[in-house]
């Protein structure tokens, strides 16, 4: 492979992540998930989930600027609609987002909750 191509791939990989591939959520979506999960689970998990949300949002902002905040808010609204604003259904969000978001955080060097 040509050096220019390798350089381009090295540049794009950390900035695009899963979200650009459409295979898994990106940092803004994971931030929304973790902030909602922190509110939807018991208090013993709150700190770990909220910290993961903060890390995810900060990573999204590093990559996409303030547009990340809007993406997170949109994702949060979509997630709340998907569970009909019923916190008892937070496990549905866990099932969809927990594993891919944990992978995204782990790949970024943050220990997932």
Biopython code that builds the backbone (N, CA, C, O; Angstrom):
import numpy as np
from Bio.PDB.StructureBuilder import StructureBuilder

atoms = [
    (1, "UNK", "N", (0.845, -1.160, 0.000)),
    (1, "UNK", "CA", (0.000, 0.000, 0.000)),
    (1, "UNK", "C", (0.899, 1.234, 0.000)),
    (1, "UNK", "O", (1.932, 1.247, 0.669)),
    (2, "UNK", "N", (0.521, 2.244, -0.727)),
    (2, "UNK", "CA", (1.320, 3.450, -0.822)),
    (2, "UNK", "C", (1.319, 4.201, 0.511)),
    (2, "UNK", "O", (0.322, 4.177, 1.233)),
    (3, "UNK", "N", (2.434, 4.872, 0.843)),
    (3, "UNK", "CA", (2.515, 5.602, 2.107)),
    (3, "UNK", "C", (1.427, 6.669, 2.259)),
    (3, "UNK", "O", (0.939, 6.891, 3.367)),
    (4, "UNK", "N", (1.043, 7.325, 1.177)),
    (4, "UNK", "CA", (0.019, 8.359, 1.260)),
    (4, "UNK", "C", (-1.313, 7.741, 1.674)),
    (4, "UNK", "O", (-2.048, 8.311, 2.481)),
    (5, "UNK", "N", (-1.612, 6.587, 1.121)),
    (5, "UNK", "CA", (-2.852, 5.908, 1.457)),
    (5, "UNK", "C", (-2.870, 5.480, 2.915)),
    (5, "UNK", "O", (-3.892, 5.614, 3.589)),
    (6, "UNK", "N", (-1.745, 4.966, 3.408)),
    (6, "UNK", "CA", (-1.656, 4.582, 4.811)),
    (6, "UNK", "C", (-1.829, 5.787, 5.721)),
    (6, "UNK", "O", (-2.512, 5.704, 6.742)),
    (7, "UNK", "N", (-1.215, 6.905, 5.357)),
    (7, "UNK", "CA", (-1.346, 8.116, 6.146)),
    (7, "UNK", "C", (-2.801, 8.572, 6.183)),
    (7, "UNK", "O", (-3.314, 8.941, 7.239)),
    (8, "UNK", "N", (-3.459, 8.546, 5.034)),
    (8, "UNK", "CA", (-4.858, 8.945, 4.973)),
    (8, "UNK", "C", (-5.722, 8.020, 5.830)),
    (8, "UNK", "O", (-6.608, 8.490, 6.544)),
    (9, "UNK", "N", (-5.477, 6.732, 5.767)),
    (9, "UNK", "CA", (-6.247, 5.784, 6.567)),
    (9, "UNK", "C", (-5.997, 6.020, 8.059)),
    (9, "UNK", "O", (-6.930, 5.959, 8.859)),
    (10, "UNK", "N", (-4.758, 6.285, 8.432)),
    (10, "UNK", "CA", (-4.435, 6.539, 9.836)),
    (10, "UNK", "C", (-5.118, 7.801, 10.329)),
    (10, "UNK", "O", (-5.516, 7.879, 11.491)),
    (11, "UNK", "N", (-5.258, 8.790, 9.453)),
    (11, "UNK", "CA", (-5.928, 10.034, 9.833)),
    (11, "UNK", "C", (-7.431, 9.837, 9.968)),
    (11, "UNK", "O", (-8.039, 10.332, 10.918)),
    (12, "UNK", "N", (-8.021, 9.136, 9.048)),
    (12, "UNK", "CA", (-9.477, 8.996, 9.035)),
    (12, "UNK", "C", (-10.000, 8.033, 10.083)),
    (12, "UNK", "O", (-11.089, 8.249, 10.616)),
    (13, "UNK", "N", (-9.276, 6.999, 10.390)),
    (13, "UNK", "CA", (-9.770, 5.978, 11.313)),
    (13, "UNK", "C", (-10.169, 6.536, 12.669)),
    (13, "UNK", "O", (-11.284, 6.271, 13.118)),
    (14, "UNK", "N", (-9.305, 7.303, 13.348)),
    (14, "UNK", "CA", (-9.728, 7.765, 14.666)),
    (14, "UNK", "C", (-10.784, 8.856, 14.636)),
    (14, "UNK", "O", (-11.458, 9.070, 15.643)),
    (15, "UNK", "N", (-10.951, 9.544, 13.535)),
    (15, "UNK", "CA", (-11.916, 10.633, 13.519)),
    (15, "UNK", "C", (-13.288, 10.183, 13.040)),
    (15, "UNK", "O", (-14.292, 10.786, 13.420)),
    (16, "UNK", "N", (-13.359, 9.161, 12.234)),
    (16, "UNK", "CA", (-14.664, 8.741, 11.734)),
    (16, "UNK", "C", (-15.314, 7.733, 12.661)),
    (16, "UNK", "O", (-16.507, 7.847, 12.943)),
    (17, "UNK", "N", (-14.586, 6.774, 13.133)),
    (17, "UNK", "CA", (-15.132, 5.791, 14.050)),
    (17, "UNK", "C", (-16.270, 5.000, 13.445)),
    (17, "UNK", "O", (-16.425, 4.951, 12.225)),
    (18, "UNK", "N", (-17.064, 4.384, 14.298)),
    (18, "UNK", "CA", (-18.144, 3.529, 13.857)),
    (18, "UNK", "C", (-19.291, 4.301, 13.231)),
    (18, "UNK", "O", (-19.937, 3.806, 12.309)),
    (19, "UNK", "N", (-19.552, 5.505, 13.717)),
    (19, "UNK", "CA", (-20.725, 6.242, 13.266)),
    (19, "UNK", "C", (-20.718, 6.457, 11.764)),
    (19, "UNK", "O", (-21.767, 6.365, 11.126)),
    (20, "UNK", "N", (-19.562, 6.742, 11.185)),
    (20, "UNK", "CA", (-19.488, 6.975, 9.749)),
    (20, "UNK", "C", (-19.750, 5.691, 8.971)),
    (20, "UNK", "O", (-20.217, 5.731, 7.832)),
    (21, "UNK", "N", (-19.449, 4.560, 9.587)),
    (21, "UNK", "CA", (-19.660, 3.283, 8.913)),
    (21, "UNK", "C", (-21.104, 2.825, 9.022)),
    (21, "UNK", "O", (-21.519, 1.917, 8.302)),
    (22, "UNK", "N", (-21.865, 3.433, 9.900)),
    (22, "UNK", "CA", (-23.253, 3.052, 10.066)),
    (22, "UNK", "C", (-23.433, 1.715, 10.765)),
    (22, "UNK", "O", (-24.528, 1.153, 10.749)),
    (23, "UNK", "N", (-22.372, 1.196, 11.378)),
    (23, "UNK", "CA", (-22.451, -0.115, 12.016)),
    (23, "UNK", "C", (-22.717, -0.035, 13.506)),
    (23, "UNK", "O", (-23.289, -0.959, 14.084)),
    (24, "UNK", "N", (-22.316, 1.038, 14.124)),
    (24, "UNK", "CA", (-22.479, 1.180, 15.565)),
    (24, "UNK", "C", (-22.528, 2.664, 15.897)),
    (24, "UNK", "O", (-22.128, 3.498, 15.086)),
    (25, "UNK", "N", (-23.016, 2.993, 17.082)),
    (25, "UNK", "CA", (-23.131, 4.402, 17.439)),
    (25, "UNK", "C", (-21.778, 5.072, 17.597)),
    (25, "UNK", "O", (-20.782, 4.423, 17.916)),
    (26, "UNK", "N", (-21.754, 6.380, 17.370)),
    (26, "UNK", "CA", (-20.566, 7.180, 17.593)),
    (26, "UNK", "C", (-20.581, 7.761, 18.997)),
    (26, "UNK", "O", (-21.453, 7.441, 19.805)),
    (27, "UNK", "N", (-19.603, 8.623, 19.280)),
    (27, "UNK", "CA", (-19.456, 9.155, 20.626)),
    (27, "UNK", "C", (-20.663, 9.980, 21.076)),
    (27, "UNK", "O", (-21.061, 9.889, 22.237)),
    (28, "UNK", "N", (-21.248, 10.774, 20.197)),
    (28, "UNK", "CA", (-22.396, 11.600, 20.610)),
    (28, "UNK", "C", (-23.589, 10.720, 20.981)),
    (28, "UNK", "O", (-24.281, 10.992, 21.962)),
    (29, "UNK", "N", (-23.825, 9.687, 20.212)),
    (29, "UNK", "CA", (-24.919, 8.769, 20.507)),
    (29, "UNK", "C", (-24.639, 8.003, 21.799)),
    (29, "UNK", "O", (-25.543, 7.793, 22.608)),
    (30, "UNK", "N", (-23.394, 7.590, 21.990)),
    (30, "UNK", "CA", (-23.045, 6.889, 23.225)),
    (30, "UNK", "C", (-23.165, 7.813, 24.429)),
    (30, "UNK", "O", (-23.561, 7.371, 25.508)),
    (31, "UNK", "N", (-22.830, 9.089, 24.260)),
    (31, "UNK", "CA", (-23.010, 10.045, 25.357)),
    (31, "UNK", "C", (-24.474, 10.096, 25.754)),
    (31, "UNK", "O", (-24.802, 10.053, 26.940)),
    (32, "UNK", "N", (-25.351, 10.186, 24.772)),
    (32, "UNK", "CA", (-26.789, 10.213, 25.063)),
    (32, "UNK", "C", (-27.201, 8.945, 25.802)),
    (32, "UNK", "O", (-27.929, 9.005, 26.793)),
    (33, "UNK", "N", (-26.741, 7.814, 25.323)),
    (33, "UNK", "CA", (-27.081, 6.541, 25.964)),
    (33, "UNK", "C", (-26.603, 6.510, 27.409)),
    (33, "UNK", "O", (-27.376, 6.175, 28.306)),
    (34, "UNK", "N", (-25.337, 6.855, 27.648)),
    (34, "UNK", "CA", (-24.807, 6.771, 29.008)),
    (34, "UNK", "C", (-25.491, 7.751, 29.958)),
    (34, "UNK", "O", (-25.741, 7.409, 31.114)),
    (35, "UNK", "N", (-25.796, 8.958, 29.496)),
    (35, "UNK", "CA", (-26.500, 9.901, 30.366)),
    (35, "UNK", "C", (-27.900, 9.393, 30.707)),
    (35, "UNK", "O", (-28.349, 9.526, 31.846)),
    (36, "UNK", "N", (-28.583, 8.816, 29.733)),
    (36, "UNK", "CA", (-29.907, 8.251, 30.008)),
    (36, "UNK", "C", (-29.805, 7.020, 30.903)),
    (36, "UNK", "O", (-30.609, 6.848, 31.819)),
    (37, "UNK", "N", (-28.829, 6.175, 30.642)),
    (37, "UNK", "CA", (-28.650, 4.971, 31.454)),
    (37, "UNK", "C", (-28.335, 5.337, 32.900)),
    (37, "UNK", "O", (-28.777, 4.658, 33.826)),
    (38, "UNK", "N", (-27.568, 6.415, 33.092)),
    (38, "UNK", "CA", (-27.251, 6.853, 34.451)),
    (38, "UNK", "C", (-28.519, 7.217, 35.213)),
    (38, "UNK", "O", (-28.635, 6.950, 36.409)),
    (39, "UNK", "N", (-29.458, 7.822, 34.517)),
    (39, "UNK", "CA", (-30.732, 8.197, 35.155)),
    (39, "UNK", "C", (-31.676, 7.007, 35.303)),
    (39, "UNK", "O", (-32.524, 6.995, 36.196)),
    (40, "UNK", "N", (-31.537, 6.015, 34.441)),
    (40, "UNK", "CA", (-32.480, 4.904, 34.425)),
    (40, "UNK", "C", (-32.095, 3.709, 35.274)),
    (40, "UNK", "O", (-32.907, 2.810, 35.494)),
    (41, "UNK", "N", (-30.853, 3.696, 35.754)),
    (41, "UNK", "CA", (-30.396, 2.570, 36.583)),
    (41, "UNK", "C", (-30.260, 3.020, 38.030)),
    (41, "UNK", "O", (-30.398, 4.200, 38.352)),
    (42, "UNK", "N", (-29.988, 2.056, 38.885)),
    (42, "UNK", "CA", (-29.898, 2.404, 40.304)),
    (42, "UNK", "C", (-28.652, 3.239, 40.594)),
    (42, "UNK", "O", (-27.728, 3.320, 39.785)),
    (43, "UNK", "N", (-28.658, 3.844, 41.751)),
    (43, "UNK", "CA", (-27.643, 4.813, 42.139)),
    (43, "UNK", "C", (-26.232, 4.215, 42.186)),
    (43, "UNK", "O", (-25.256, 4.953, 42.044)),
    (44, "UNK", "N", (-26.104, 2.918, 42.378)),
    (44, "UNK", "CA", (-24.781, 2.300, 42.444)),
    (44, "UNK", "C", (-24.046, 2.361, 41.109)),
    (44, "UNK", "O", (-22.818, 2.284, 41.077)),
    (45, "UNK", "N", (-24.778, 2.497, 40.014)),
    (45, "UNK", "CA", (-24.165, 2.549, 38.681)),
    (45, "UNK", "C", (-24.041, 3.975, 38.151)),
    (45, "UNK", "O", (-23.415, 4.204, 37.116)),
    (46, "UNK", "N", (-24.633, 4.926, 38.857)),
    (46, "UNK", "CA", (-24.736, 6.293, 38.354)),
    (46, "UNK", "C", (-23.377, 6.905, 38.001)),
    (46, "UNK", "O", (-23.196, 7.396, 36.887)),
    (47, "UNK", "N", (-22.430, 6.884, 38.924)),
    (47, "UNK", "CA", (-21.147, 7.540, 38.694)),
    (47, "UNK", "C", (-20.411, 6.981, 37.477)),
    (47, "UNK", "O", (-19.887, 7.739, 36.661)),
    (48, "UNK", "N", (-20.375, 5.673, 37.359)),
    (48, "UNK", "CA", (-19.664, 5.050, 36.234)),
    (48, "UNK", "C", (-20.338, 5.383, 34.906)),
    (48, "UNK", "O", (-19.660, 5.700, 33.929)),
    (49, "UNK", "N", (-21.661, 5.312, 34.868)),
    (49, "UNK", "CA", (-22.385, 5.604, 33.629)),
    (49, "UNK", "C", (-22.277, 7.084, 33.262)),
    (49, "UNK", "O", (-22.079, 7.420, 32.094)),
    (50, "UNK", "N", (-22.403, 7.962, 34.243)),
    (50, "UNK", "CA", (-22.317, 9.396, 33.977)),
    (50, "UNK", "C", (-20.910, 9.770, 33.501)),
    (50, "UNK", "O", (-20.766, 10.585, 32.591)),
    (51, "UNK", "N", (-19.886, 9.191, 34.097)),
    (51, "UNK", "CA", (-18.507, 9.443, 33.666)),
    (51, "UNK", "C", (-18.295, 8.990, 32.225)),
    (51, "UNK", "O", (-17.617, 9.662, 31.448)),
    (52, "UNK", "N", (-18.873, 7.855, 31.878)),
    (52, "UNK", "CA", (-18.769, 7.375, 30.493)),
    (52, "UNK", "C", (-19.475, 8.337, 29.545)),
    (52, "UNK", "O", (-19.009, 8.562, 28.428)),
    (53, "UNK", "N", (-20.596, 8.903, 29.982)),
    (53, "UNK", "CA", (-21.298, 9.897, 29.171)),
    (53, "UNK", "C", (-20.461, 11.146, 28.971)),
    (53, "UNK", "O", (-20.387, 11.673, 27.861)),
    (54, "UNK", "N", (-19.830, 11.624, 30.034)),
    (54, "UNK", "CA", (-18.975, 12.813, 29.923)),
    (54, "UNK", "C", (-17.803, 12.564, 28.987)),
    (54, "UNK", "O", (-17.487, 13.404, 28.145)),
    (55, "UNK", "N", (-17.156, 11.409, 29.133)),
    (55, "UNK", "CA", (-16.039, 11.084, 28.251)),
    (55, "UNK", "C", (-16.507, 11.029, 26.799)),
    (55, "UNK", "O", (-15.859, 11.581, 25.909)),
    (56, "UNK", "N", (-17.627, 10.368, 26.568)),
    (56, "UNK", "CA", (-18.155, 10.233, 25.209)),
    (56, "UNK", "C", (-18.468, 11.592, 24.598)),
    (56, "UNK", "O", (-18.129, 11.846, 23.442)),
    (57, "UNK", "N", (-19.107, 12.461, 25.362)),
    (57, "UNK", "CA", (-19.440, 13.786, 24.844)),
    (57, "UNK", "C", (-18.178, 14.590, 24.558)),
    (57, "UNK", "O", (-18.096, 15.257, 23.527)),
    (58, "UNK", "N", (-17.204, 14.540, 25.441)),
    (58, "UNK", "CA", (-15.949, 15.260, 25.202)),
    (58, "UNK", "C", (-15.245, 14.756, 23.955)),
    (58, "UNK", "O", (-14.697, 15.551, 23.191)),
    (59, "UNK", "N", (-15.252, 13.455, 23.739)),
    (59, "UNK", "CA", (-14.640, 12.897, 22.528)),
    (59, "UNK", "C", (-15.398, 13.344, 21.280)),
    (59, "UNK", "O", (-14.790, 13.661, 20.258)),
    (60, "UNK", "N", (-16.714, 13.367, 21.368)),
    (60, "UNK", "CA", (-17.521, 13.822, 20.230)),
    (60, "UNK", "C", (-17.222, 15.282, 19.914)),
    (60, "UNK", "O", (-17.114, 15.654, 18.745)),
    (61, "UNK", "N", (-17.089, 16.106, 20.938)),
    (61, "UNK", "CA", (-16.796, 17.526, 20.723)),
    (61, "UNK", "C", (-15.405, 17.709, 20.126)),
    (61, "UNK", "O", (-15.214, 18.558, 19.254)),
    (62, "UNK", "N", (-14.435, 16.926, 20.583)),
    (62, "UNK", "CA", (-13.086, 16.992, 20.001)),
    (62, "UNK", "C", (-13.121, 16.706, 18.506)),
    (62, "UNK", "O", (-12.398, 17.333, 17.732)),
    (63, "UNK", "N", (-13.948, 15.773, 18.105)),
    (63, "UNK", "CA", (-13.986, 15.335, 16.718)),
    (63, "UNK", "C", (-14.900, 16.193, 15.840)),
    (63, "UNK", "O", (-14.618, 16.391, 14.659)),
    (64, "UNK", "N", (-15.987, 16.701, 16.411)),
    (64, "UNK", "CA", (-17.008, 17.344, 15.577)),
    (64, "UNK", "C", (-17.423, 18.727, 16.051)),
    (64, "UNK", "O", (-18.368, 19.303, 15.511)),
    (65, "UNK", "N", (-16.738, 19.270, 17.046)),
    (65, "UNK", "CA", (-17.075, 20.595, 17.539)),
    (65, "UNK", "C", (-18.422, 20.603, 18.240)),
    (65, "UNK", "O", (-18.912, 19.574, 18.705)),
    (66, "UNK", "N", (-19.003, 21.790, 18.302)),
    (66, "UNK", "CA", (-20.249, 21.948, 19.041)),
    (66, "UNK", "C", (-21.432, 21.233, 18.373)),
    (66, "UNK", "O", (-22.477, 21.069, 19.002)),
    (67, "UNK", "N", (-21.288, 20.811, 17.129)),
    (67, "UNK", "CA", (-22.350, 20.041, 16.479)),
    (67, "UNK", "C", (-22.612, 18.739, 17.235)),
    (67, "UNK", "O", (-23.696, 18.165, 17.141)),
    (68, "UNK", "N", (-21.624, 18.287, 17.973)),
    (68, "UNK", "CA", (-21.777, 17.051, 18.744)),
    (68, "UNK", "C", (-22.871, 17.186, 19.789)),
    (68, "UNK", "O", (-23.598, 16.230, 20.055)),
    (69, "UNK", "N", (-22.992, 18.357, 20.380)),
    (69, "UNK", "CA", (-24.033, 18.579, 21.394)),
    (69, "UNK", "C", (-25.423, 18.366, 20.785)),
    (69, "UNK", "O", (-26.273, 17.709, 21.385)),
    (70, "UNK", "N", (-25.643, 18.916, 19.608)),
    (70, "UNK", "CA", (-26.932, 18.741, 18.936)),
    (70, "UNK", "C", (-27.202, 17.294, 18.580)),
    (70, "UNK", "O", (-28.326, 16.811, 18.720)),
    (71, "UNK", "N", (-26.166, 16.600, 18.116)),
    (71, "UNK", "CA", (-26.313, 15.178, 17.781)),
    (71, "UNK", "C", (-26.668, 14.377, 19.034)),
    (71, "UNK", "O", (-27.510, 13.480, 18.985)),
    (72, "UNK", "N", (-26.027, 14.704, 20.150)),
    (72, "UNK", "CA", (-26.328, 14.001, 21.392)),
    (72, "UNK", "C", (-27.774, 14.261, 21.815)),
    (72, "UNK", "O", (-28.475, 13.337, 22.227)),
    (73, "UNK", "N", (-28.212, 15.491, 21.717)),
    (73, "UNK", "CA", (-29.582, 15.826, 22.105)),
    (73, "UNK", "C", (-30.606, 15.121, 21.217)),
    (73, "UNK", "O", (-31.621, 14.623, 21.705)),
    (74, "UNK", "N", (-30.337, 15.082, 19.925)),
    (74, "UNK", "CA", (-31.228, 14.379, 18.998)),
    (74, "UNK", "C", (-31.272, 12.887, 19.325)),
    (74, "UNK", "O", (-32.342, 12.278, 19.344)),
    (75, "UNK", "N", (-30.111, 12.310, 19.581)),
    (75, "UNK", "CA", (-30.050, 10.888, 19.932)),
    (75, "UNK", "C", (-30.806, 10.614, 21.224)),
    (75, "UNK", "O", (-31.516, 9.615, 21.341)),
    (76, "UNK", "N", (-30.648, 11.508, 22.188)),
    (76, "UNK", "CA", (-31.342, 11.345, 23.461)),
    (76, "UNK", "C", (-32.862, 11.374, 23.270)),
    (76, "UNK", "O", (-33.587, 10.555, 23.834)),
    (77, "UNK", "N", (-33.322, 12.325, 22.472)),
    (77, "UNK", "CA", (-34.762, 12.423, 22.194)),
    (77, "UNK", "C", (-35.262, 11.158, 21.503)),
    (77, "UNK", "O", (-36.313, 10.623, 21.858)),
    (78, "UNK", "N", (-34.507, 10.685, 20.517)),
    (78, "UNK", "CA", (-34.883, 9.457, 19.804)),
    (78, "UNK", "C", (-34.941, 8.256, 20.746)),
    (78, "UNK", "O", (-35.851, 7.431, 20.670)),
    (79, "UNK", "N", (-33.955, 8.178, 21.630)),
    (79, "UNK", "CA", (-33.934, 7.056, 22.576)),
    (79, "UNK", "C", (-35.128, 7.107, 23.528)),
    (79, "UNK", "O", (-35.749, 6.083, 23.813)),
    (80, "UNK", "N", (-35.441, 8.299, 24.012)),
    (80, "UNK", "CA", (-36.584, 8.423, 24.917)),
    (80, "UNK", "C", (-37.890, 8.056, 24.209)),
    (80, "UNK", "O", (-38.768, 7.428, 24.802)),
    (81, "UNK", "N", (-38.011, 8.447, 22.950)),
    (81, "UNK", "CA", (-39.208, 8.050, 22.195)),
    (81, "UNK", "C", (-39.258, 6.535, 21.997)),
    (81, "UNK", "O", (-40.331, 5.933, 22.042)),
    (82, "UNK", "N", (-38.094, 5.925, 21.779)),
    (82, "UNK", "CA", (-38.070, 4.480, 21.538)),
    (82, "UNK", "C", (-38.515, 3.684, 22.753)),
    (82, "UNK", "O", (-38.989, 2.556, 22.616)),
    (83, "UNK", "N", (-38.367, 4.260, 23.946)),
    (83, "UNK", "CA", (-38.834, 3.564, 25.152)),
    (83, "UNK", "C", (-40.112, 4.211, 25.700)),
    (83, "UNK", "O", (-40.498, 3.972, 26.844)),
    (84, "UNK", "N", (-40.752, 5.024, 24.873)),
    (84, "UNK", "CA", (-42.014, 5.688, 25.226)),
    (84, "UNK", "C", (-41.903, 6.480, 26.528)),
    (84, "UNK", "O", (-42.853, 6.564, 27.306)),
    (85, "UNK", "N", (-40.722, 7.058, 26.746)),
    (85, "UNK", "CA", (-40.447, 7.871, 27.943)),
    (85, "UNK", "C", (-40.722, 7.114, 29.246)),
    (85, "UNK", "O", (-41.092, 7.702, 30.263)),
    (86, "UNK", "N", (-40.534, 5.810, 29.186)),
    (86, "UNK", "CA", (-40.786, 4.935, 30.338)),
    (86, "UNK", "C", (-39.443, 4.391, 30.832)),
    (86, "UNK", "O", (-38.853, 3.506, 30.212)),
    (87, "UNK", "N", (-38.971, 4.933, 31.955)),
    (87, "UNK", "CA", (-37.663, 4.534, 32.482)),
    (87, "UNK", "C", (-37.595, 3.053, 32.824)),
    (87, "UNK", "O", (-36.504, 2.488, 32.896)),
    (88, "UNK", "N", (-38.741, 2.416, 33.036)),
    (88, "UNK", "CA", (-38.729, 0.977, 33.327)),
    (88, "UNK", "C", (-38.259, 0.176, 32.121)),
    (88, "UNK", "O", (-37.946, -1.009, 32.245)),
    (89, "UNK", "N", (-38.208, 0.815, 30.956)),
    (89, "UNK", "CA", (-37.775, 0.136, 29.726)),
    (89, "UNK", "C", (-36.322, 0.451, 29.365)),
    (89, "UNK", "O", (-35.908, 0.223, 28.228)),
    (90, "UNK", "N", (-35.550, 0.968, 30.309)),
    (90, "UNK", "CA", (-34.163, 1.327, 30.024)),
    (90, "UNK", "C", (-33.341, 0.120, 29.558)),
    (90, "UNK", "O", (-32.344, 0.286, 28.856)),
    (91, "UNK", "N", (-33.746, -1.069, 29.938)),
    (91, "UNK", "CA", (-33.037, -2.280, 29.503)),
    (91, "UNK", "C", (-33.050, -2.418, 27.981)),
    (91, "UNK", "O", (-32.145, -3.020, 27.404)),
    (92, "UNK", "N", (-34.071, -1.865, 27.335)),
    (92, "UNK", "CA", (-34.106, -1.895, 25.864)),
    (92, "UNK", "C", (-32.973, -1.061, 25.285)),
    (92, "UNK", "O", (-32.379, -1.437, 24.274)),
    (93, "UNK", "N", (-32.672, 0.066, 25.917)),
    (93, "UNK", "CA", (-31.533, 0.874, 25.474)),
    (93, "UNK", "C", (-30.227, 0.142, 25.751)),
    (93, "UNK", "O", (-29.310, 0.163, 24.931)),
    (94, "UNK", "N", (-30.146, -0.502, 26.907)),
    (94, "UNK", "CA", (-28.955, -1.283, 27.245)),
    (94, "UNK", "C", (-28.685, -2.346, 26.183)),
    (94, "UNK", "O", (-27.556, -2.531, 25.730)),
    (95, "UNK", "N", (-29.751, -3.032, 25.806)),
    (95, "UNK", "CA", (-29.606, -4.116, 24.836)),
    (95, "UNK", "C", (-29.069, -3.602, 23.501)),
    (95, "UNK", "O", (-28.266, -4.272, 22.851)),
    (96, "UNK", "N", (-29.509, -2.423, 23.099)),
    (96, "UNK", "CA", (-29.101, -1.886, 21.810)),
    (96, "UNK", "C", (-27.744, -1.174, 21.854)),
    (96, "UNK", "O", (-26.960, -1.286, 20.911)),
    (97, "UNK", "N", (-27.459, -0.445, 22.934)),
    (97, "UNK", "CA", (-26.296, 0.439, 22.931)),
    (97, "UNK", "C", (-25.147, 0.026, 23.844)),
    (97, "UNK", "O", (-24.013, 0.452, 23.624)),
    (98, "UNK", "N", (-25.406, -0.776, 24.844)),
    (98, "UNK", "CA", (-24.370, -1.083, 25.819)),
    (98, "UNK", "C", (-23.110, -1.676, 25.188)),
    (98, "UNK", "O", (-22.014, -1.150, 25.380)),
    (99, "UNK", "N", (-23.257, -2.737, 24.460)),
    (99, "UNK", "CA", (-22.093, -3.420, 23.900)),
    (99, "UNK", "C", (-21.317, -2.560, 22.892)),
    (99, "UNK", "O", (-20.099, -2.440, 23.023)),
    (100, "UNK", "N", (-21.977, -1.955, 21.888)),
    (100, "UNK", "CA", (-21.193, -1.152, 20.946)),
    (100, "UNK", "C", (-20.572, 0.090, 21.591)),
    (100, "UNK", "O", (-19.483, 0.508, 21.197)),
    (101, "UNK", "N", (-21.242, 0.677, 22.567)),
    (101, "UNK", "CA", (-20.679, 1.850, 23.233)),
    (101, "UNK", "C", (-19.500, 1.457, 24.123)),
    (101, "UNK", "O", (-18.515, 2.190, 24.207)),
    (102, "UNK", "N", (-19.595, 0.309, 24.782)),
    (102, "UNK", "CA", (-18.462, -0.174, 25.567)),
    (102, "UNK", "C", (-17.255, -0.409, 24.670)),
    (102, "UNK", "O", (-16.129, -0.076, 25.041)),
    (103, "UNK", "N", (-17.480, -0.973, 23.508)),
    (103, "UNK", "CA", (-16.390, -1.212, 22.567)),
    (103, "UNK", "C", (-15.773, 0.113, 22.110)),
    (103, "UNK", "O", (-14.550, 0.241, 22.050)),
    (104, "UNK", "N", (-16.610, 1.087, 21.791)),
    (104, "UNK", "CA", (-16.124, 2.391, 21.346)),
    (104, "UNK", "C", (-15.263, 3.040, 22.432)),
    (104, "UNK", "O", (-14.187, 3.560, 22.136)),
    (105, "UNK", "N", (-15.722, 3.016, 23.676)),
    (105, "UNK", "CA", (-14.952, 3.606, 24.767)),
    (105, "UNK", "C", (-13.651, 2.853, 25.009)),
    (105, "UNK", "O", (-12.598, 3.462, 25.200)),
    (106, "UNK", "N", (-13.728, 1.550, 24.999)),
    (106, "UNK", "CA", (-12.526, 0.740, 25.202)),
    (106, "UNK", "C", (-11.495, 1.036, 24.115)),
    (106, "UNK", "O", (-10.306, 1.161, 24.409)),
    (107, "UNK", "N", (-11.937, 1.149, 22.870)),
    (107, "UNK", "CA", (-11.020, 1.459, 21.773)),
    (107, "UNK", "C", (-10.406, 2.850, 21.913)),
    (107, "UNK", "O", (-9.315, 3.101, 21.401)),
    (108, "UNK", "N", (-11.101, 3.753, 22.602)),
    (108, "UNK", "CA", (-10.601, 5.115, 22.820)),
    (108, "UNK", "C", (-9.761, 5.211, 24.087)),
    (108, "UNK", "O", (-9.264, 6.286, 24.422)),
    (109, "UNK", "N", (-9.600, 4.097, 24.791)),
    (109, "UNK", "CA", (-8.758, 4.077, 25.969)),
    (109, "UNK", "C", (-9.465, 4.397, 27.276)),
    (109, "UNK", "O", (-8.809, 4.638, 28.289)),
    (110, "UNK", "N", (-10.793, 4.403, 27.267)),
    (110, "UNK", "CA", (-11.558, 4.672, 28.481)),
    (110, "UNK", "C", (-12.164, 3.367, 28.969)),
    (110, "UNK", "O", (-12.810, 2.660, 28.195)),
    (111, "UNK", "N", (-11.967, 3.038, 30.233)),
    (111, "UNK", "CA", (-12.572, 1.776, 30.727)),
    (111, "UNK", "C", (-14.087, 1.904, 30.794)),
    (111, "UNK", "O", (-14.595, 2.737, 31.544)),
    (112, "UNK", "N", (-14.815, 1.108, 30.036)),
    (112, "UNK", "CA", (-16.269, 1.197, 30.057)),
    (112, "UNK", "C", (-16.843, 0.811, 31.404)),
    (112, "UNK", "O", (-16.227, 0.065, 32.164)),
    (113, "UNK", "N", (-18.037, 1.327, 31.696)),
    (113, "UNK", "CA", (-18.663, 1.013, 32.998)),
    (113, "UNK", "C", (-19.036, -0.448, 33.124)),
    (113, "UNK", "O", (-19.568, -0.863, 34.154)),
]
sb = StructureBuilder()
sb.init_structure("model")
sb.init_model(0)
sb.init_chain("A")
sb.init_seg("    ")
for serial, (resi, resn, name, xyz) in enumerate(atoms, 1):
    if name == "N":
        sb.init_residue(resn, " ", resi, " ")
    sb.init_atom(name, np.array(xyz, "f"), 0.0, 1.0, " ", f" {name:<3s}", serial, name[0])
structure = sb.get_structure()
